[in-house]
Protein backbone atom coordinates (compact mmCIF):
# COMPACT_ATOMS: atom_id res chain seq x y z
CA UNK A 1 0.00 0.00 0.00
CA UNK A 2 1.22 3.50 -0.87
CA UNK A 3 0.09 6.66 0.88
CA UNK A 4 0.69 10.37 0.38
CA UNK A 5 -0.27 13.40 2.45
CA UNK A 6 -0.65 17.08 1.82
CA UNK A 7 -1.24 19.95 4.21
CA UNK A 8 -2.90 23.30 3.79
CA UNK A 9 -4.04 26.09 6.08
CA UNK A 10 -6.93 28.48 6.50
CA UNK A 11 -8.16 30.93 9.13
CA UNK A 12 -11.77 31.13 10.23
CA UNK A 13 -14.03 31.97 13.13
CA UNK A 14 -16.80 29.90 14.66
CA UNK A 15 -18.73 29.25 17.82
CA UNK A 16 -20.17 25.98 19.03
CA UNK A 17 -23.90 25.68 19.55
CA UNK A 18 -25.23 23.51 22.36
CA UNK A 19 -21.89 23.60 24.16
CA UNK A 20 -21.26 25.11 27.58
CA UNK A 21 -17.77 26.51 27.85
CA UNK A 22 -15.36 28.93 26.24
CA UNK A 23 -16.02 27.61 22.72
CA UNK A 24 -19.65 28.70 22.80
CA UNK A 25 -18.34 32.25 22.34
CA UNK A 26 -17.19 33.53 18.97
CA UNK A 27 -13.50 32.70 18.46
CA UNK A 28 -11.12 31.79 15.67
CA UNK A 29 -8.41 29.34 14.70
CA UNK A 30 -5.61 29.06 12.21
CA UNK A 31 -6.65 25.62 11.00
CA UNK A 32 -4.31 23.04 9.47
CA UNK A 33 -5.86 20.45 7.16
CA UNK A 34 -4.08 17.22 6.26
CA UNK A 35 -5.37 14.99 3.47
CA UNK A 36 -4.12 11.42 3.04
CA UNK A 37 -4.66 9.36 -0.11
CA UNK A 38 -3.77 5.67 -0.43
CA UNK A 39 -3.65 3.12 -3.22
CA UNK A 40 -2.35 -0.39 -3.41
CA UNK A 41 -0.28 0.46 -6.46
CA UNK A 42 0.87 3.73 -8.00
CA UNK A 43 -0.30 4.70 -11.47
CA UNK A 44 1.80 4.32 -14.63
CA UNK A 45 3.77 7.45 -13.73
CA UNK A 46 4.58 5.96 -10.31
CA UNK A 47 2.23 8.23 -8.35
CA UNK A 48 -0.63 7.59 -5.95
CA UNK A 49 -2.06 10.91 -7.12
CA UNK A 50 -0.42 14.03 -8.50
CA UNK A 51 0.35 16.31 -5.54
CA UNK A 52 -0.49 19.36 -7.65
CA UNK A 53 -3.98 18.09 -8.50
CA UNK A 54 -4.69 17.13 -4.90
CA UNK A 55 -3.47 20.51 -3.62
CA UNK A 56 -5.65 22.30 -6.17
CA UNK A 57 -8.76 20.38 -5.06
CA UNK A 58 -8.06 21.09 -1.40
CA UNK A 59 -7.40 24.77 -2.14
CA UNK A 60 -10.82 25.08 -3.84
CA UNK A 61 -12.52 23.71 -0.74
CA UNK A 62 -10.55 25.74 1.78
CA UNK A 63 -10.91 29.05 -0.05
CA UNK A 64 -14.66 28.79 0.67
CA UNK A 65 -13.83 28.56 4.40
CA UNK A 66 -10.89 30.94 4.66
CA UNK A 67 -11.55 34.13 6.63
CA UNK A 68 -15.19 33.23 7.04
CA UNK A 69 -17.52 32.84 10.00
CA UNK A 70 -18.11 29.10 9.62
CA UNK A 71 -21.54 29.18 11.28
CA UNK A 72 -22.81 31.24 8.31
CA UNK A 73 -21.82 28.62 5.73
CA UNK A 74 -24.94 26.68 4.66
CA UNK A 75 -23.53 23.26 5.67
CA UNK A 76 -22.75 24.49 9.18
CA UNK A 77 -26.06 26.21 9.80
CA UNK A 78 -27.47 22.85 10.91
CA UNK A 79 -24.24 20.99 11.75
CA UNK A 80 -21.97 22.35 14.48
CA UNK A 81 -18.66 23.62 13.02
CA UNK A 82 -16.48 21.39 15.21
CA UNK A 83 -13.12 20.08 14.06
CA UNK A 84 -14.74 16.67 13.63
CA UNK A 85 -17.43 18.06 11.33
CA UNK A 86 -14.92 20.18 9.43
CA UNK A 87 -12.89 17.02 8.72
CA UNK A 88 -16.00 15.28 7.33
CA UNK A 89 -16.95 18.38 5.32
CA UNK A 90 -13.54 18.42 3.59
CA UNK A 91 -13.49 14.62 3.18
CA UNK A 92 -16.89 14.52 1.46
CA UNK A 93 -15.93 17.24 -0.98
CA UNK A 94 -12.48 16.02 -1.88
CA UNK A 95 -13.78 12.46 -2.31
CA UNK A 96 -15.80 13.66 -5.31
CA UNK A 97 -12.52 14.16 -7.21
CA UNK A 98 -10.21 11.79 -5.34
CA UNK A 99 -11.86 8.42 -4.75
CA UNK A 100 -8.76 6.92 -3.09
CA UNK A 101 -8.90 9.37 -0.19
CA UNK A 102 -7.98 7.71 3.10
CA UNK A 103 -8.54 10.43 5.69
CA UNK A 104 -8.79 14.11 6.48
CA UNK A 105 -7.34 15.50 9.70
CA UNK A 106 -8.19 19.00 10.88
CA UNK A 107 -5.97 20.68 13.47
CA UNK A 108 -7.44 23.60 15.39
CA UNK A 109 -4.24 24.02 17.40
CA UNK A 110 -0.77 22.48 17.54
CA UNK A 111 -1.98 19.75 19.87
CA UNK A 112 -5.68 19.26 19.04
CA UNK A 113 -6.96 17.53 15.92
CA UNK A 114 -9.86 15.47 14.60
CA UNK A 115 -9.72 12.89 11.81
CA UNK A 116 -12.49 11.61 9.56
CA UNK A 117 -12.15 8.45 7.46
CA UNK A 118 -14.43 5.75 6.08
Secondary structure as a PSIPRED ss2 file (coil, helix, strand):
# PSIPRED VFORMAT (PSIPRED V4.0)

   1 X C   1.000  0.000  0.000
   2 X E   0.000  0.000  1.000
   3 X E   0.000  0.000  1.000
   4 X E   0.000  0.000  1.000
   5 X E   0.000  0.000  1.000
   6 X E   0.000  0.000  1.000
   7 X E   0.000  0.000  1.000
   8 X E   0.000  0.000  1.000
   9 X E   0.000  0.000  1.000
  10 X E   0.000  0.000  1.000
  11 X E   0.000  0.000  1.000
  12 X E   0.000  0.000  1.000
  13 X E   0.000  0.000  1.000
  14 X E   0.000  0.000  1.000
  15 X C   1.000  0.000  0.000
  16 X C   1.000  0.000  0.000
  17 X C   1.000  0.000  0.000
  18 X C   1.000  0.000  0.000
  19 X C   1.000  0.000  0.000
  20 X C   1.000  0.000  0.000
  21 X C   1.000  0.000  0.000
  22 X H   0.000  1.000  0.000
  23 X H   0.000  1.000  0.000
  24 X H   0.000  1.000  0.000
  25 X C   1.000  0.000  0.000
  26 X C   1.000  0.000  0.000
  27 X E   0.000  0.000  1.000
  28 X E   0.000  0.000  1.000
  29 X E   0.000  0.000  1.000
  30 X E   0.000  0.000  1.000
  31 X E   0.000  0.000  1.000
  32 X E   0.000  0.000  1.000
  33 X E   0.000  0.000  1.000
  34 X E   0.000  0.000  1.000
  35 X E   0.000  0.000  1.000
  36 X E   0.000  0.000  1.000
  37 X E   0.000  0.000  1.000
  38 X E   0.000  0.000  1.000
  39 X E   0.000  0.000  1.000
  40 X C   1.000  0.000  0.000
  41 X C   1.000  0.000  0.000
  42 X C   1.000  0.000  0.000
  43 X C   1.000  0.000  0.000
  44 X C   1.000  0.000  0.000
  45 X C   1.000  0.000  0.000
  46 X C   1.000  0.000  0.000
  47 X C   1.000  0.000  0.000
  48 X C   1.000  0.000  0.000
  49 X C   1.000  0.000  0.000
  50 X C   1.000  0.000  0.000
  51 X H   0.000  1.000  0.000
  52 X H   0.000  1.000  0.000
  53 X H   0.000  1.000  0.000
  54 X H   0.000  1.000  0.000
  55 X H   0.000  1.000  0.000
  56 X H   0.000  1.000  0.000
  57 X H   0.000  1.000  0.000
  58 X H   0.000  1.000  0.000
  59 X H   0.000  1.000  0.000
  60 X H   0.000  1.000  0.000
  61 X H   0.000  1.000  0.000
  62 X H   0.000  1.000  0.000
  63 X H   0.000  1.000  0.000
  64 X C   1.000  0.000  0.000
  65 X C   1.000  0.000  0.000
  66 X C   1.000  0.000  0.000
  67 X C   1.000  0.000  0.000
  68 X E   0.000  0.000  1.000
  69 X E   0.000  0.000  1.000
  70 X H   0.000  1.000  0.000
  71 X H   0.000  1.000  0.000
  72 X H   0.000  1.000  0.000
  73 X C   1.000  0.000  0.000
  74 X H   0.000  1.000  0.000
  75 X H   0.000  1.000  0.000
  76 X H   0.000  1.000  0.000
  77 X H   0.000  1.000  0.000
  78 X H   0.000  1.000  0.000
  79 X C   1.000  0.000  0.000
  80 X C   1.000  0.000  0.000
  81 X C   1.000  0.000  0.000
  82 X C   1.000  0.000  0.000
  83 X H   0.000  1.000  0.000
  84 X H   0.000  1.000  0.000
  85 X H   0.000  1.000  0.000
  86 X H   0.000  1.000  0.000
  87 X H   0.000  1.000  0.000
  88 X H   0.000  1.000  0.000
  89 X H   0.000  1.000  0.000
  90 X H   0.000  1.000  0.000
  91 X H   0.000  1.000  0.000
  92 X H   0.000  1.000  0.000
  93 X H   0.000  1.000  0.000
  94 X H   0.000  1.000  0.000
  95 X H   0.000  1.000  0.000
  96 X C   1.000  0.000  0.000
  97 X C   1.000  0.000  0.000
  98 X C   1.000  0.000  0.000
  99 X C   1.000  0.000  0.000
 100 X C   1.000  0.000  0.000
 101 X E   0.000  0.000  1.000
 102 X E   0.000  0.000  1.000
 103 X E   0.000  0.000  1.000
 104 X E   0.000  0.000  1.000
 105 X E   0.000  0.000  1.000
 106 X E   0.000  0.000  1.000
 107 X E   0.000  0.000  1.000
 108 X E   0.000  0.000  1.000
 109 X E   0.000  0.000  1.000
 110 X C   1.000  0.000  0.000
 111 X C   1.000  0.000  0.000
 112 X E   0.000  0.000  1.000
 113 X E   0.000  0.000  1.000
 114 X E   0.000  0.000  1.000
 115 X E   0.000  0.000  1.000
 116 X E   0.000  0.000  1.000
 117 X C   1.000  0.000  0.000
 118 X C   1.000  0.000  0.000
